[in-house]
């Protein structure tokens, strides 16, 4: 499960860096998207059990 989270975070980081580059808001967008992705992964994980 941790590997899935790690891959998702890396993919989100790549897309944010690709789209926003060195913008001042890139880190904020990355943090929000990562939090949403981790929340959804945890919801899916508990729904499967």
C-alpha positions as CSV (number, residue, x, y, z in Angstrom):
1,X,0.0,0.0,0.0
2,X,2.8,2.4,0.8
3,X,4.3,1.8,-2.6
4,X,1.0,2.8,-4.2
5,X,0.9,6.0,-2.3
6,X,4.6,6.7,-3.2
7,X,3.9,6.2,-6.9
8,X,0.8,8.4,-6.8
9,X,2.7,11.2,-5.0
10,X,5.6,10.9,-7.5
11,X,3.2,11.1,-10.5
12,X,1.4,14.1,-8.9
13,X,4.7,15.8,-8.3
14,X,5.8,15.3,-11.9
15,X,2.6,16.8,-13.3
16,X,2.7,19.8,-11.0
17,X,6.3,20.5,-11.9
18,X,5.6,20.0,-15.6
19,X,2.5,22.3,-15.6
20,X,3.6,25.0,-13.1
21,X,7.4,24.8,-13.2
22,X,9.1,27.1,-10.7
23,X,5.9,29.0,-9.9
24,X,5.4,30.0,-6.3
25,X,2.1,28.0,-6.1
26,X,3.6,24.7,-7.3
27,X,4.3,23.5,-3.8
28,X,0.8,24.5,-2.6
29,X,-0.9,22.7,-5.5
30,X,1.3,19.6,-4.9
31,X,0.3,19.5,-1.2
32,X,-3.4,19.8,-1.9
33,X,-3.4,17.2,-4.7
34,X,-1.3,14.8,-2.6
35,X,-3.6,15.2,0.4
36,X,-6.7,14.5,-1.8
37,X,-5.0,11.4,-3.4
38,X,-4.0,9.9,-0.1
39,X,-7.5,10.5,1.3
40,X,-9.1,8.8,-1.7
41,X,-6.6,5.9,-1.5
42,X,-7.4,5.4,2.2
43,X,-11.2,5.5,1.5
44,X,-10.8,2.9,-1.3
45,X,-8.6,0.7,1.0
46,X,-11.2,0.7,3.8
47,X,-14.1,0.1,1.4
48,X,-12.4,-3.0,0.0
49,X,-12.0,-4.6,3.5
